Amino acid sequence: MGLYLKLDSRNKVYAFRYGCKDEKYHSCLNKLGAQLIDQSIEDLYLSFAQTIAQSTSEEFAPDLLLEQCLIRFNKAFAFLLGEERNSHLAKENIVCRCMGVDRAKLQDLYHAYKGNEKELILNSNIGLTCGECMPVFQAELKNLQDKAEYFFGLDSSEILPYFQDSLESFKAYSPLGEKIQGINEVKVEAQCIQMTLTLSEACNSETLASNLTNFFSARFEAPIQVVLTIL
C-alpha cells in the first residue's frame, strides 16, 4: 500500500493519491483521503491517532480494514513530521511500531501462545500493517525459540503426549506407521525432533524418518526434521 501526499507551504495537504492492488482497501482509502484536503499534517496525525485508540478499545467492535488504513496513514504523517509512532519507546526495543509492540510485549505474547508463531501473529497483528517489522520480528522470535521453552504451541509437558496421540493419524498417512509399536521419547531443539521409537518389525528407518518429517512438517506448517533412534 503506497500513500502519496502533497503539502503546501502551510504544511497542509492539497493533493492525495494511493497505490493499492487489493481492492478491499479502496473504499476505506477513499473515505479517509477525502478528509485530508486542506488539513495540516499535525492535526491529521493527532486526529487519526485518537480514532485508532478509539477503534481498538473494548467498547467498539474494530473495523480491521479501517484500522489498518488509519495506522498506515498515521505512519505517513509521522514520517512527514520527522517523528515516529511510539517514540516513547527506545528505538532498540521496538519490534512492531504499527502495533506498538516492544521486546517485552513480544516476550509476553510468546509465552501466552506458547511459541506458536501463527497464533501470535493472528492475535497481535504484528507484521500485518506495513510488514517492515518482519525481519526484526523473525530474529526476535528465533531468539526466544532457541531457548526451547515451547515447540509450536506445546510446552515441555505436552510434547510427548502430542506425538503419541498423533500416531494413529500417521498410520493413515503412511503404511510404515503400522510398524511403530510406540513412541518412547521425544526431544525437540529448534525445528528438529529427536524421536525414540519401538518397532513391531524391522523397516527402512530412513524412509520412516522421511515420512515422519513430511507428516509433521504439514501438521506444523513449517519445515520440520525428524531424527530417529530405533530400540
C-alpha positions, 0 to 999 in steps of 0.5 A, spaced: 500 500 500 503 506 497 500 513 500 502 519 496 501 526 499 502 533 497 503 539 502 503 546 501 507 551 504 502 551 510 504 544 511 497 542 509 495 537 504 492 539 497 493 533 493 492 525 495 493 519 491 494 511 493 497 505 490 493 499 492 492 492 488 487 489 493 481 492 492 478 491 499 482 497 501 479 502 496 473 504 499 476 505 506 482 509 502 477 513 499 473 515 505 479 517 509 483 521 503 477 525 502 478 528 509 485 530 508 484 536 503 486 542 506 488 539 513 495 540 516 499 534 517 499 535 525 492 535 526 491 529 521 496 525 525 493 527 532 486 526 529 487 519 526 491 517 532 485 518 537 480 514 532 485 508 532 485 508 540 478 509 539 477 503 534 481 498 538 478 499 545 473 494 548 467 498 547 467 498 539 467 492 535 474 494 530 473 495 523 480 491 521 480 494 514 479 501 517 484 500 522 489 498 518 488 504 513 488 509 519 495 506 522 498 506 515 496 513 514 498 515 521 505 512 519 505 517 513 504 523 517 509 521 522 514 520 517 512 527 514 513 530 521 520 527 522 517 523 528 515 516 529 509 512 532 511 510 539 517 514 540 516 513 547 519 507 546 527 506 545 528 505 538 532 498 540 526 495 543 521 496 538 519 490 534 512 492 531 511 500 531 504 499 527 502 495 533 506 498 538 509 492 540 516 492 544 521 486 546 517 485 552 510 485 549 513 480 544 516 476 550 509 476 553 505 474 547 510 468 546 509 465 552 501 466 552 501 462 545 506 458 547 511 459 541 506 458 536 508 463 531 501 463 527 497 464 533 501 470 535 501 473 529 493 472 528 492 475 535 497 481 535 497 483 528 504 484 528 507 484 521 500 485 518 500 493 517 506 495 513 510 488 514 517 492 515 517 489 522 518 482 519 525 481 519 526 484 526 520 480 528 523 473 525 530 474 529 526 476 535 522 470 535 528 465 533 531 468 539 526 466 544 525 459 540 532 457 541 531 457 548 526 451 547 521 453 552 515 451 547 515 447 540 509 450 536 504 451 541 506 445 546 510 446 552 515 441 555 509 437 558 505 436 552 510 434 547 510 427 548 503 426 549 502 430 542 506 425 538 503 419 541 496 421 540 498 423 533 500 416 531 494 413 529 493 419 524 500 417 521 498 410 520 493 413 515 498 417 512 503 412 511 503 404 511 510 404 515 506 407 521 503 400 522 510 398 524 511 403 530 509 399 536 510 406 540 513 412 541 518 412 547 521 419 547 521 425 544 526 431 544 525 437 540 531 443 539 529 448 534 525 445 528 528 438 529 525 432 533 529 427 536 524 421 536 525 414 540 521 409 537 519 401 538 518 397 532 513 391 531 518 389 525 524 391 522 523 397 516 527 402 512 528 407 518 530 412 513 524 412 509 520 412 516 524 418 518 522 421 511 515 420 512 515 422 519 518 429 517 513 430 511 507 428 516 509 433 521 512 438 517 504 439 514 501 438 521 506 444 523 506 448 517 513 449 517 519 445 515 520 440 520 526 434 521 525 428 524 531 424 527 530 417 529 533 412 534 530 405 533 530 400 540 
